[in-house]
């Protein structure tokens, strides 16, 4: 099990990303628009830099929903390989048959 603080920090980042998504998208569109003047583009980049660092989507870490493990994460199932193996052995994942011999 991952540290509770790491899991909560990641949840806080997810909330910030959702909160600032619209504003960040608008500023990025202005900053990357070649038809705008260089001054406008530069101003948009400065405003983008003023946004909270954790509002950037790249700062969010994919973590297992069950254990909080940050590595060996399956996006489709939103869990780690270890949690998937355990739940599969118990028969809790539909369509998954874990072989054992």
Rosetta blueprint (number, residue, H / E / L):
1 X L
2 X L
3 X L
4 X H
5 X H
6 X H
7 X H
8 X H
9 X H
10 X H
11 X H
12 X H
13 X H
14 X H
15 X H
16 X H
17 X H
18 X H
19 X H
20 X H
21 X H
22 X H
23 X H
24 X H
25 X H
26 X H
27 X H
28 X H
29 X H
30 X H
31 X H
32 X H
33 X L
34 X L
35 X L
36 X L
37 X L
38 X H
39 X H
40 X H
41 X H
42 X H
43 X H
44 X H
45 X H
46 X H
47 X H
48 X H
49 X H
50 X H
51 X L
52 X L
53 X H
54 X H
55 X H
56 X L
57 X H
58 X H
59 X H
60 X L
61 X L
62 X L
63 X L
64 X L
65 X L
66 X L
67 X L
68 X L
69 X L
70 X L
71 X L
72 X L
73 X E
74 X E
75 X L
76 X L
77 X L
78 X L
79 X E
80 X E
81 X H
82 X H
83 X H
84 X H
85 X H
86 X H
87 X H
88 X H
89 X H
90 X H
91 X L
92 X L
93 X L
94 X L
95 X L
96 X L
97 X L
98 X L
99 X L
100 X L
101 X L
